[in-house]
Structure formats: structure tokens, C-alpha cells
Amino acid sequence: MHLGAIALLVRDYDEAIAYFTDCLGFTLVEDVPQGGGKRWVIVAPPGSRETRLLLAKAVDARQIAAVGNQSGGRVFLFLETPDFPATYEAMRARGVHFCEAPREEAYATVVVFEDLYGNRWDLLQPQR
């Protein structure tokens, strides 16, 4: 078994697709209309074969309030890269907002960034 997708609440499908593909360099895997304005939108880092993000448009007050705060302000998602310096510089050049300077930890080179909604992510290259 594996996690196939993680739902991420978004305000708007198209702005979220643009951010994930243009700023983070993800691939748009699927964008299928479901009727009534709903879409099945899957994005993933290039080369990702398992866990992907399902961009889920918030549709009611409770969901709208949770956009950008699905984890209560903690780091929510962990994006691993095999080349931290290149990925970090490419993301900076594309306007990704980093919350700190990169740092070396026992487990990885890591830096926290926020996506367009304020969800906190770790960009990391594990120490292997």
C-alpha cells in the first residue's frame, strides 16, 4: 500500500495549478471536470510515482477558513530533492517565499517555505 494523494484545500483551481507548476515546478497530472464547477486536479513533483497532491477547491465556510492552515501553522508537507542547492535557487528565482535560511540538521539540509496560501512546507535533502 501507499498514499496515492493528499488533498490540499485551495481557493481556486487555476491559481493553484499556476503556483504549483510555475513556482514549484510540479507537473499537472490530471485536470478532469466533474460537473458543477468541480474538478479532479492532481499535481506532483517531476518524476513522482506515488504520493501526489489533489487540489481540492474549498466550497463552504469551514473549508474556506482552513485554506492555508490545514495543519494549524505547523510544517504540513515535506518536499524532498536530490539536489538541494539547485532546487532552492530555482524556487527562489520563481518567487517562492522562504521563511528562513537553509540549515543543516542531523537528518537533512532543510528550509521552510510557504505556498501561495500560507501552508508551511519543508524543502529537504535527506542525509543518506
N, CA, C and O atoms as a MOPAC input file, in Angstrom:
PM7 MOZYME 1SCF
protein

 N      0.83500 1    -1.18000 1     0.00000 1
 C      0.00000 1     0.00000 1     0.00000 1
 C      0.87900 1     1.24200 1     0.00000 1
 O      2.04400 1     1.19300 1     0.39600 1
 N      0.31300 1     2.34700 1    -0.44600 1
 C      0.97000 1     3.64500 1    -0.36300 1
 C     -0.09800 1     4.72800 1    -0.41300 1
 O     -1.22500 1     4.48600 1    -0.84400 1
 N      0.27000 1     5.92100 1     0.03200 1
 C     -0.65100 1     7.05200 1    -0.08900 1
 C     -0.65600 1     7.49000 1    -1.54400 1
 O      0.39400 1     7.81000 1    -2.10100 1
 N     -1.82600 1     7.50700 1    -2.16100 1
 C     -1.93000 1     7.90600 1    -3.55800 1
 C     -1.97000 1     9.41100 1    -3.72100 1
 O     -1.35200 1     9.96200 1    -4.63100 1
 N     -2.70400 1    10.07800 1    -2.83200 1
 C     -2.82700 1    11.53500 1    -2.92800 1
 C     -3.15700 1    12.10900 1    -1.55900 1
 O     -3.71600 1    11.43700 1    -0.69200 1
 N     -2.79500 1    13.36200 1    -1.39600 1
 C     -3.16300 1    14.13700 1    -0.21300 1
 C     -3.96400 1    15.32600 1    -0.70900 1
 O     -3.51400 1    16.05800 1    -1.59000 1
 N     -5.15000 1    15.52300 1    -0.14700 1
 C     -5.99800 1    16.64700 1    -0.55400 1
 C     -5.47800 1    17.93200 1     0.08500 1
 O     -5.21900 1    17.98700 1     1.28700 1
 N     -5.33300 1    18.95300 1    -0.73800 1
 C     -4.89400 1    20.26700 1    -0.27800 1
 C     -5.97500 1    21.26700 1    -0.65900 1
 O     -6.26100 1    21.46100 1    -1.84000 1
 N     -6.57600 1    21.89900 1     0.34300 1
 C     -7.61600 1    22.88100 1     0.06700 1
 C     -7.03800 1    24.11100 1    -0.61000 1
 O     -6.00700 1    24.63400 1    -0.18700 1
 N     -7.70600 1    24.57400 1    -1.66500 1
 C     -7.28200 1    25.75000 1    -2.42100 1
 C     -8.47800 1    26.66700 1    -2.63800 1
 O     -9.62900 1    26.23300 1    -2.57800 1
 N     -8.18500 1    27.96300 1    -2.89500 1
 C     -9.26100 1    28.92300 1    -3.18700 1
 C     -9.78200 1    28.77300 1    -4.60300 1
 O    -10.97600 1    28.91600 1    -4.86600 1
 N     -8.84900 1    28.47900 1    -5.51900 1
 C     -9.18900 1    28.48000 1    -6.93700 1
 C     -8.30000 1    27.45800 1    -7.64600 1
 O     -7.08900 1    27.42200 1    -7.42700 1
 N     -8.89800 1    26.64600 1    -8.48000 1
 C     -8.12900 1    25.62400 1    -9.18200 1
 C     -7.01200 1    26.23100 1   -10.03000 1
 O     -5.85900 1    25.81200 1    -9.92800 1
 N     -7.34300 1    27.20200 1   -10.85500 1
 C     -6.37200 1    27.71700 1   -11.81500 1
 C     -5.20600 1    28.43900 1   -11.14800 1
 O     -4.06400 1    28.29000 1   -11.58200 1
 N     -5.47700 1    29.22500 1   -10.09100 1
 C     -4.35800 1    29.89200 1    -9.41500 1
 C     -3.46700 1    28.86700 1    -8.72500 1
 O     -2.24900 1    29.04000 1    -8.68200 1
 N     -4.05500 1    27.80400 1    -8.18600 1
 C     -3.26900 1    26.76000 1    -7.52500 1
 C     -2.43700 1    25.98300 1    -8.54700 1
 O     -1.26400 1    25.70100 1    -8.30400 1
 N     -3.03600 1    25.63700 1    -9.68400 1
 C     -2.28400 1    24.94700 1   -10.73300 1
 C     -1.11000 1    25.80800 1   -11.17500 1
 O      0.00800 1    25.31000 1   -11.31200 1
 N     -1.35200 1    27.09500 1   -11.39800 1
 C     -0.27900 1    28.00200 1   -11.83600 1
 C      0.84600 1    28.03800 1   -10.80500 1
 O      2.01800 1    27.96800 1   -11.17500 1
 N      0.51200 1    28.14700 1    -9.52200 1
 C      1.54500 1    28.19600 1    -8.49400 1
 C      2.36300 1    26.90400 1    -8.47300 1
 O      3.59300 1    26.94200 1    -8.50800 1
 N      1.68200 1    25.77100 1    -8.41700 1
 C      2.40300 1    24.51000 1    -8.27500 1
 C      3.22900 1    24.17100 1    -9.51200 1
 O      4.30500 1    23.58600 1    -9.39000 1
 N      2.75000 1    24.52500 1   -10.68700 1
 C      3.52400 1    24.22600 1   -11.90100 1
 C      4.58100 1    25.29100 1   -12.17300 1
 O      5.71500 1    24.95000 1   -12.51000 1
 N      4.24100 1    26.56200 1   -12.03600 1
 C      5.18400 1    27.63800 1   -12.37000 1
 C      6.20900 1    27.90600 1   -11.26600 1
 O      7.38800 1    28.10400 1   -11.56100 1
 N      5.78600 1    27.91600 1   -10.01400 1
 C      6.70000 1    28.25100 1    -8.91200 1
 C      7.43500 1    27.03500 1    -8.35300 1
 O      8.63700 1    27.09900 1    -8.09200 1
 N      6.71800 1    25.93600 1    -8.17100 1
 C      7.35000 1    24.75300 1    -7.58600 1
 C      7.85500 1    23.77800 1    -8.63500 1
 O      8.58300 1    22.84100 1    -8.30700 1
 N      7.48000 1    23.98200 1    -9.89300 1
 C      7.95700 1    23.09900 1   -10.95400 1
 C      7.26100 1    21.75300 1   -11.00900 1
 O      7.77800 1    20.81300 1   -11.61200 1
 N      6.08900 1    21.64700 1   -10.38300 1
 C      5.33600 1    20.39900 1   -10.40600 1
 C      4.74900 1    20.17500 1   -11.80100 1
 O      4.70600 1    21.08300 1   -12.63200 1
 N      4.30700 1    18.95500 1   -12.02900 1
 C      3.63900 1    18.56900 1   -13.25600 1
 C      2.13600 1    18.47800 1   -12.99400 1
 O      1.70600 1    17.95300 1   -11.96700 1
 N      1.35300 1    18.98800 1   -13.92300 1
 C     -0.09600 1    18.79600 1   -13.85700 1
 C     -0.37400 1    17.39500 1   -14.39800 1
 O     -0.20400 1    17.14100 1   -15.59100 1
 N     -0.79800 1    16.49600 1   -13.52800 1
 C     -1.01000 1    15.08900 1   -13.88100 1
 C     -2.41100 1    14.87800 1   -14.43600 1
 O     -2.58800 1    14.18400 1   -15.43700 1
 N     -3.40900 1    15.47600 1   -13.78700 1
 C     -4.80300 1    15.33900 1   -14.22100 1
 C     -5.54600 1    16.63000 1   -13.95100 1
 O     -5.26800 1    17.32500 1   -12.97300 1
 N     -6.48800 1    16.95000 1   -14.81500 1
 C     -7.42300 1    18.06000 1   -14.61800 1
 C     -8.69900 1    17.67200 1   -15.34300 1
 O     -8.87200 1    17.95100 1   -16.52900 1
 N     -9.59200 1    17.02000 1   -14.60400 1
 C    -10.78700 1    16.43300 1   -15.19400 1
 C    -12.03100 1    17.08900 1   -14.60300 1
 O    -12.24100 1    17.02900 1   -13.39100 1
 N    -12.86900 1    17.72100 1   -15.45000 1
 C    -14.12400 1    18.30100 1   -14.95100 1
 C    -15.02400 1    17.21900 1   -14.35400 1
 O    -15.14800 1    16.12000 1   -14.89500 1
 N    -15.65100 1    17.56000 1   -13.22200 1
 C    -16.53900 1    16.62200 1   -12.53500 1
 C    -17.99100 1    17.09000 1   -12.55200 1
 O    -18.86500 1    16.43300 1   -11.98500 1
 N    -18.24800 1    18.22300 1   -13.20000 1
 C    -19.60000 1    18.78400 1   -13.22100 1
 C    -19.81200 1    19.75400 1   -12.08300 1
 O    -19.23100 1    19.60100 1   -11.00800 1
 N    -20.63400 1    20.74000 1   -12.31600 1
 C    -20.95600 1    21.71200 1   -11.27700 1
 C    -19.77400 1    22.56500 1   -10.84600 1
 O    -19.76500 1    23.07800 1    -9.72700 1
 N    -18.78200 1    22.72800 1   -11.70500 1
 C    -17.60700 1    23.52300 1   -11.38000 1
 C    -16.52500 1    22.77500 1   -10.62600 1
 O    -15.44800 1    23.31900 1   -10.38400 1
 N    -16.80200 1    21.52600 1   -10.24900 1
 C    -15.82800 1    20.71500 1    -9.52700 1
 C    -14.88400 1    20.06100 1   -10.52600 1
 O    -15.28800 1    19.67900 1   -11.62500 1
 N    -13.60600 1    19.93700 1   -10.12400 1
 C    -12.59000 1    19.31600 1   -10.97400 1
 C    -11.73600 1    18.35900 1   -10.15300 1
 O    -11.53400 1    18.55200 1    -8.95400 1
 N    -11.24300 1    17.33000 1   -10.82000 1
 C    -10.28400 1    16.40200 1   -10.22800 1
 C     -8.92200 1    16.86200 1   -10.71800 1
 O     -8.54600 1    16.61000 1   -11.86300 1
 N     -8.17200 1    17.55000 1    -9.83000 1
 C     -6.90300 1    18.14900 1   -10.21500 1
 C     -5.78500 1    17.52300 1    -9.38000 1
 O     -5.76500 1    17.62600 1    -8.15300 1
 N     -4.86600 1    16.88000 1   -10.07600 1
 C     -3.72500 1    16.23100 1    -9.42700 1
 C     -2.43800 1    16.87500 1    -9.94900 1
 O     -2.24000 1    17.00000 1   -11.15800 1
 N     -1.56500 1    17.28200 1    -9.01800 1
 C     -0.23100 1    17.77300 1    -9.36200 1
 C      0.79000 1    16.93800 1    -8.59700 1
 O      0.49000 1    16.34400 1    -7.56100 1
 N      2.01200 1    16.91200 1    -9.14500 1
 C      3.06200 1    16.12500 1    -8.49300 1
 C      4.41800 1    16.67100 1    -8.88700 1
 O      4.57200 1    17.24500 1    -9.96500 1
 N      5.40900 1    16.49500 1    -8.01400 1
 C      6.77400 1    16.85400 1    -8.40000 1
 C      7.19400 1    16.02000 1    -9.61300 1
 O      6.72800 1    14.89300 1    -9.77900 1
 N      8.06700 1    16.56300 1   -10.45600 1
 C      8.51100 1    15.79400 1   -11.62200 1
 C      9.12200 1    14.46500 1   -11.19300 1
 O      9.94200 1    14.41100 1   -10.27700 1
 N      8.71200 1    13.39900 1   -11.86400 1
 C      9.24600 1    12.07400 1   -11.56200 1
 C      8.56900 1    11.36100 1   -10.41100 1
 O      8.87300 1    10.19700 1   -10.14800 1
 N      7.65500 1    12.03100 1    -9.71500 1
 C      6.96900 1    11.41000 1    -8.58500 1
 C      6.08000 1    10.27200 1    -9.08800 1
 O      5.33800 1    10.43300 1   -10.05700 1
 N      6.16400 1     9.13100 1    -8.42500 1
 C      5.39100 1     7.97100 1    -8.86000 1
 C      4.30500 1     7.56000 1    -7.86200 1
 O      3.42000 1     6.76800 1    -8.18700 1
 N      4.38100 1     8.09700 1    -6.66100 1
 C      3.41000 1     7.65400 1    -5.67500 1
 C      2.57400 1     8.81600 1    -5.17000 1
 O      1.61100 1     9.20100 1    -5.83300 1
 N      2.90200 1     9.37900 1    -4.04000 1
 C      2.05300 1    10.39200 1    -3.42900 1
 C      2.00700 1    11.66100 1    -4.26700 1
 O      3.03800 1    12.18400 1    -4.69000 1
 N      0.79600 1    12.14300 1    -4.49700 1
 C      0.56700 1    13.35800 1    -5.28000 1
 C     -0.38200 1    14.25700 1    -4.50800 1
 O     -0.95000 1    13.84500 1    -3.49600 1
 N     -0.55400 1    15.48200 1    -4.98200 1
 C     -1.48800 1    16.40900 1    -4.35200 1
 C     -2.76800 1    16.49700 1    -5.16100 1
 O     -2.74300 1    16.70000 1    -6.37500 1
 N     -3.88000 1    16.34300 1    -4.47300 1
 C     -5.19200 1    16.59000 1    -5.05700 1
 C     -5.57800 1    18.00400 1    -4.65600 1
 O     -5.80100 1    18.27400 1    -3.47600 1
 N     -5.65900 1    18.90300 1    -5.61900 1
 C     -6.03900 1    20.28000 1    -5.31800 1
 C     -7.56400 1    20.33300 1    -5.21500 1
 O     -8.26800 1    20.17700 1    -6.21300 1
 N     -8.05600 1    20.55200 1    -4.01400 1
 C     -9.48200 1    20.49600 1    -3.71800 1
 C    -10.00100 1    21.90800 1    -3.42900 1
 O     -9.60300 1    22.53400 1    -2.44700 1
 N    -10.87800 1    22.39300 1    -4.27900 1
 C    -11.40300 1    23.74700 1    -4.10400 1
 C    -12.32300 1    23.80800 1    -2.88400 1
 O    -13.27000 1    23.03100 1    -2.76600 1
 N    -12.02900 1    24.73600 1    -1.98900 1
 C    -12.86500 1    24.94700 1    -0.80500 1
 C    -14.23700 1    25.45800 1    -1.25600 1
 O    -14.32900 1    26.36500 1    -2.08300 1
 N    -15.29700 1    24.86600 1    -0.70200 1
 C    -16.63800 1    25.21300 1    -1.17900 1
 C    -17.58400 1    25.73300 1    -0.10400 1
 O    -18.65800 1    26.23700 1    -0.43100 1
 N    -17.21800 1    25.62600 1     1.15900 1
 C    -18.09800 1    26.15500 1     2.20000 1
 C    -17.26000 1    26.94900 1     3.20400 1
 O    -16.03100 1    26.96000 1     3.12400 1
 N    -17.91800 1    27.59700 1     4.12900 1
 C    -17.22600 1    28.49300 1     5.06000 1
 C    -16.14900 1    27.76900 1     5.87300 1
 O    -15.06900 1    28.31600 1     6.09900 1
 N    -16.43600 1    26.56200 1     6.30500 1
 C    -15.46100 1    25.81300 1     7.10400 1
 C    -14.21000 1    25.48800 1     6.28700 1
 O    -13.09100 1    25.64500 1     6.77600 1
 N    -14.39600 1    25.03900 1     5.05000 1
 C    -13.26100 1    24.72600 1     4.18600 1
 C    -12.49100 1    25.98600 1     3.81000 1
 O    -11.26000 1    25.98100 1     3.80900 1
 N    -13.19300 1    27.04800 1     3.49700 1
 C    -12.53400 1    28.31100 1     3.13900 1
 C    -11.66600 1    28.79300 1     4.29500 1
 O    -10.55900 1    29.28500 1     4.07700 1
 N    -12.16000 1    28.65500 1     5.52200 1
 C    -11.39700 1    29.08200 1     6.69900 1
 C    -10.12900 1    28.24300 1     6.88900 1
 O     -9.16500 1    28.71500 1     7.49100 1
 N    -10.11800 1    27.01400 1     6.38700 1
 C     -8.97400 1    26.12100 1     6.55500 1
 C     -7.92100 1    26.25800 1     5.44700 1
 O     -6.82200 1    25.71800 1     5.57000 1
 N     -8.25100 1    26.97800 1     4.36800 1
 C     -7.27800 1    27.14700 1     3.28900 1
 C     -6.03800 1    27.83900 1     3.86500 1
 O     -6.14500 1    28.90400 1     4.47300 1
 N     -4.88700 1    27.24300 1     3.67400 1
 C     -3.64000 1    27.80600 1     4.17500 1
 C     -3.32000 1    27.46200 1     5.61200 1
 O     -2.26600 1    27.84300 1     6.12000 1
 N     -4.20800 1    26.75100 1     6.27500 1
 C     -3.97000 1    26.42200 1     7.68100 1
 C     -4.45100 1    25.00300 1     8.00000 1
 O     -5.03800 1    24.75900 1     9.05500 1
 N     -4.19900 1    24.09000 1     7.09400 1
 C     -4.66300 1    22.73100 1     7.28600 1
 C     -3.92400 1    22.00500 1     8.40900 1
 O     -4.37700 1    20.96100 1     8.87700 1
 N     -2.79300 1    22.55100 1     8.83800 1
 C     -2.02600 1    21.87300 1     9.88800 1
 C     -1.84400 1    22.75200 1    11.12600 1
 O     -0.97200 1    22.48500 1    11.95300 1
 N     -2.65500 1    23.78600 1    11.25200 1
 C     -2.56700 1    24.63500 1    12.43900 1
 C     -1.27700 1    25.42300 1    12.53300 1
 O     -0.84600 1    25.76900 1    13.63400 1
 N     -0.64300 1    25.71900 1    11.38800 1
 C      0.56900 1    26.51800 1    11.37700 1
 C      1.86800 1    25.73000 1    11.41200 1
 O      2.94700 1    26.31000 1    11.29500 1
 N      1.77700 1    24.42100 1    11.57100 1
 C      2.98300 1    23.57900 1    11.55100 1
 C      3.38000 1    23.28500 1    10.11200 1
 O      2.57900 1    23.44900 1     9.19200 1
 N      4.62700 1    22.84800 1     9.92400 1
 C      5.01400 1    22.33900 1     8.61200 1
 C      4.09300 1    21.16900 1     8.30300 1
 O      3.88200 1    20.28300 1     9.13100 1
 N      3.55400 1    21.18900 1     7.10100 1
 C      2.49900 1    20.25500 1     6.71100 1
 C      2.98800 1    19.22700 1     5.69400 1
 O      2.64900 1    18.04800 1     5.78500 1
 N      3.77400 1    19.67100 1     4.74100 1
 C      4.20900 1    18.79900 1     3.65900 1
 C      5.73400 1    18.86000 1     3.54100 1
 O      6.34900 1    19.87400 1     3.87000 1
 N      6.33000 1    17.77700 1     3.07500 1
 C      7.77400 1    17.64200 1     3.01800 1
 C      8.17200 1    17.28800 1     1.59300 1
 O      7.88000 1    16.19800 1     1.10000 1
 N      8.84200 1    18.22500 1     0.94600 1
 C      9.25300 1    18.05800 1    -0.44100 1
 C     10.73100 1    17.70400 1    -0.47300 1
 O     11.58000 1    18.53600 1    -0.15300 1
 N     11.04100 1    16.46200 1    -0.86100 1
 C     12.42800 1    16.00400 1    -0.91000 1
 C     13.02100 1    16.26100 1    -2.28900 1
 O     12.34700 1    16.12400 1    -3.31000 1
 N     14.30000 1    16.63500 1    -2.29500 1
 C     15.03300 1    16.85700 1    -3.53300 1
 C     16.38400 1    16.15900 1    -3.45500 1
 O     16.97400 1    16.06800 1    -2.37800 1
 N     16.88000 1    15.66300 1    -4.59100 1
 C     18.21900 1    15.07900 1    -4.58100 1
 C     19.31900 1    16.13700 1    -4.73500 1
 O     20.50000 1    15.83500 1    -4.56300 1
 N     18.92900 1    17.38100 1    -5.06100 1
 C     19.90500 1    18.46200 1    -5.28100 1
 C     19.38300 1    19.73900 1    -4.62500 1
 O     18.80300 1    20.60300 1    -5.28300 1
 N     19.60100 1    19.83600 1    -3.31700 1
 C     19.05300 1    20.95700 1    -2.55000 1
 C     19.47100 1    22.31000 1    -3.10900 1
 O     18.59800 1    23.14700 1    -3.34000 1
 N     20.76100 1    22.57400 1    -3.34000 1
 C     21.14600 1    23.91200 1    -3.80500 1
 C     20.44700 1    24.32100 1    -5.10500 1
 O     19.97300 1    25.45100 1    -5.22600 1
 N     20.38300 1    23.41700 1    -6.06400 1
 C     19.75200 1    23.75700 1    -7.35100 1
 C     18.25100 1    23.97300 1    -7.19500 1
 O     17.69800 1    24.91300 1    -7.76600 1
 N     17.59200 1    23.11800 1    -6.43200 1
 C     16.14600 1    23.25500 1    -6.24200 1
 C     15.82000 1    24.53700 1    -5.48100 1
 O     14.90400 1    25.27200 1    -5.85000 1
 N     16.57200 1    24.79800 1    -4.42400 1
 C     16.36900 1    26.00900 1    -3.62600 1
 C     16.52700 1    27.26100 1    -4.48600 1
 O     15.68000 1    28.15300 1    -4.44100 1
 N     17.59500 1    27.33200 1    -5.26200 1
 C     17.82600 1    28.52100 1    -6.09500 1
 C     16.76500 1    28.66900 1    -7.17500 1
 O     16.32700 1    29.78500 1    -7.45700 1
 N     16.34800 1    27.57300 1    -7.77800 1
 C     15.29600 1    27.63400 1    -8.80100 1
 C     13.97700 1    28.11800 1    -8.19700 1
 O     13.28000 1    28.93100 1    -8.80300 1
 N     13.63600 1    27.62700 1    -7.01800 1
 C     12.39400 1    28.04200 1    -6.37000 1
 C     12.46300 1    29.51700 1    -5.96500 1
 O     11.48800 1    30.25200 1    -6.11500 1
 N     13.61700 1    29.94400 1    -5.45300 1
 C     13.78800 1    31.37300 1    -5.10700 1
 C     13.60700 1    32.24600 1    -6.34200 1
 O     12.94400 1    33.28200 1    -6.28600 1
 N     14.19400 1    31.83000 1    -7.44800 1
 C     14.11500 1    32.60200 1    -8.69100 1
 C     12.68300 1    32.68700 1    -9.21200 1
 O     12.32500 1    33.63800 1    -9.90700 1
 N     11.86800 1    31.69400 1    -8.87500 1
 C     10.46900 1    31.68800 1    -9.31900 1
 C      9.53200 1    32.33100 1    -8.29800 1
 O      8.31300 1    32.28500 1    -8.45800 1
 N     10.10300 1    32.93200 1    -7.24300 1
 C      9.30300 1    33.70500 1    -6.30100 1
 C      8.74000 1    32.97100 1    -5.10800 1
 O      7.85300 1    33.49700 1    -4.43600 1
 N      9.22300 1    31.77200 1    -4.81600 1
 C      8.74500 1    31.04300 1    -3.63500 1
 C      9.19500 1    31.79200 1    -2.38600 1
 O     10.33200 1    32.25300 1    -2.29700 1
 N      8.26600 1    31.90500 1    -1.40600 1
 C      8.55800 1    32.61800 1    -0.15700 1
 C      9.16500 1    31.65900 1     0.86800 1
 O      8.49000 1    30.76100 1     1.37000 1
 N     10.46000 1    31.86700 1     1.17200 1
 C     11.13700 1    31.07700 1     2.19600 1
 C     11.06800 1    31.81000 1     3.52300 1
 O     11.22900 1    33.03000 1     3.57500 1
 N     10.83000 1    31.07000 1     4.59100 1
 C     10.64000 1    31.63600 1     5.92800 1
 C     11.93900 1    31.77800 1     6.70300 1
 O     11.95400 1    32.38300 1     7.77500 1
 N     13.01900 1    31.23600 1     6.18600 1
 C     14.28100 1    31.19900 1     6.90700 1
 C     15.39300 1    30.90000 1     5.91400 1
 O     15.13900 1    30.66700 1     4.73200 1
 N     16.60400 1    30.91000 1     6.39500 1
 C     17.75500 1    30.48500 1     5.59300 1
 C     17.87100 1    28.96300 1     5.69100 1
 O     17.47900 1    28.38200 1     6.70300 1
 N     18.40400 1    28.31200 1     4.65400 1
 C     18.62500 1    26.86400 1     4.74600 1
 C     19.52500 1    26.53500 1     5.92700 1
 O     20.38100 1    27.32900 1     6.32000 1
 N     19.31400 1    25.35400 1     6.47800 1
 C     20.10900 1    24.92400 1     7.62800 1
 C     20.42400 1    23.43700 1     7.50900 1
 O     19.72000 1    22.67800 1     6.84300 1
 N     21.49400 1    23.05400 1     8.17100 1
 C     21.90000 1    21.64600 1     8.22400 1
 C     21.38200 1    21.03600 1     9.52400 1
 O     21.65000 1    21.54700 1    10.61100 1
 N     20.65500 1    19.96500 1     9.40000 1
 C     20.18500 1    19.19800 1    10.54700 1
 C     20.78900 1    17.80600 1    10.45200 1
 O     21.35100 1    17.44700 1     9.41700 1
 N     20.68300 1    17.02600 1    11.50400 1
 C     21.23600 1    15.67400 1    11.50700 1
 C     20.58700 1    14.80500 1    10.42400 1
 O     21.22000 1    13.89200 1     9.89300 1
 N     19.33800 1    15.09100 1    10.10500 1
 C     18.58100 1    14.26100 1     9.17000 1
 C     18.56600 1    14.80200 1     7.74300 1
 O     18.27100 1    14.05600 1     6.81000 1
 N     18.88600 1    16.11900 1     7.55100 1
 C     18.74300 1    16.68500 1     6.21000 1
 C     19.24900 1    18.11700 1     6.15100 1
 O     19.42600 1    18.77400 1     7.17700 1
 N     19.48000 1    18.58700 1     4.93000 1
 C     19.56700 1    20.01700 1     4.66000 1
 C     18.12600 1    20.44700 1     4.45000 1
 O     17.39500 1    19.81500 1     3.68700 1
 N     17.70700 1    21.51700 1     5.12100 1
 C     16.27900 1    21.83600 1     5.14000 1
 C     16.04900 1    23.33600 1     5.17800 1
 O     16.86800 1    24.09900 1     5.69100 1
 N     14.91200 1    23.73900 1     4.62300 1
 C     14.44100 1    25.11600 1     4.70900 1
 C     12.91500 1    25.09100 1     4.66300 1
 O     12.32000 1    24.27300 1     3.96200 1
 N     12.29800 1    25.98000 1     5.40700 1
 C     10.83900 1    26.07600 1     5.42700 1
 C     10.40100 1    27.12900 1     4.41300 1
 O     10.98500 1    28.21000 1     4.32900 1
 N      9.35800 1    26.79400 1     3.64200 1
 C      8.74700 1    27.77600 1     2.75700 1
 C      7.24300 1    27.71200 1     2.90200 1
 O      6.69300 1    26.73800 1     3.41700 1
 N      6.58800 1    28.75700 1     2.44400 1
 C      5.12400 1    28.80900 1     2.45600 1
 C      4.61700 1    28.81600 1     1.02800 1
 O      5.18100 1    29.47700 1     0.15700 1
 N      3.54500 1    28.07200 1     0.79800 1
 C      2.93300 1    28.09900 1    -0.52600 1
 C      2.06200 1    29.34300 1    -0.66800 1
 O      2.03100 1    30.17500 1     0.24000 1
 N      1.36900 1    29.48500 1    -1.76700 1
 C      0.61400 1    30.70500 1    -2.02400 1
 C     -0.49100 1    30.94900 1    -1.01600 1
 O     -0.98500 1    32.07200 1    -0.91900 1
 N     -0.89600 1    29.94300 1    -0.26600 1
 C     -1.95400 1    30.11400 1     0.73000 1
 C     -1.42100 1    30.23700 1     2.14600 1
 O     -2.18000 1    30.53900 1     3.06700 1
 N     -0.12900 1    30.00600 1     2.33300 1
 C      0.45600 1    30.09200 1     3.66800 1
 C      0.71500 1    28.75000 1     4.32800 1
 O      1.20900 1    28.70900 1     5.45500 1
 N      0.39000 1    27.63500 1     3.64500 1
 C      0.75300 1    26.32600 1     4.18700 1
 C      2.27300 1    26.24500 1     4.26000 1
 O      2.97400 1    26.65800 1     3.33600 1
 N      2.76700 1    25.71300 1     5.36100 1
 C      4.21400 1    25.60600 1     5.55400 1
 C      4.69900 1    24.23900 1     5.07100 1
 O      4.09000 1    23.20800 1     5.35200 1
 N      5.80200 1    24.26200 1     4.34500 1
 C      6.43300 1    23.07800 1     3.77300 1
 C      7.90100 1    23.04900 1     4.19700 1
 O      8.48900 1    24.09500 1     4.47000 1
 N      8.48600 1    21.86900 1     4.25100 1
 C      9.93000 1    21.70900 1     4.31100 1
 C     10.41400 1    21.32400 1     2.92000 1
 O      9.88000 1    20.40100 1     2.30500 1
 N     11.42200 1    22.02800 1     2.42700 1
 C     12.18900 1    21.55500 1     1.28300 1
 C     13.41700 1    20.91200 1     1.90300 1
 O     14.11800 1    21.55500 1     2.68500 1
 N     13.69500 1    19.64600 1     1.56700 1
 C     14.80700 1    18.99300 1     2.21800 1
 C     15.52400 1    18.01000 1     1.31300 1
 O     14.95200 1    17.43000 1     0.39100 1
 N     16.78700 1    17.85400 1     1.61500 1
 C     17.60600 1    16.79900 1     1.01400 1
 C     18.09500 1    15.94100 1     2.16900 1
 O     18.97900 1    16.34500 1     2.92500 1
 N     17.51400 1    14.75200 1     2.30000 1
 C     17.88900 1    13.88400 1     3.42300 1
 C     19.36500 1    13.51300 1     3.40300 1
 O     19.97600 1    13.38300 1     2.34300 1
 N     19.92900 1    13.34400 1     4.61000 1
 C     21.29000 1    12.83300 1     4.76800 1
 C     21.21100 1    11.32400 1     4.65500 1
 O     20.60600 1    10.66600 1     5.50100 1
 N     21.81000 1    10.78100 1     3.63100 1
 C     21.72700 1     9.30600 1     3.46300 1
 C     23.08300 1     8.71200 1     3.41300 1
 O     23.21900 1     7.49600 1     3.27700 1

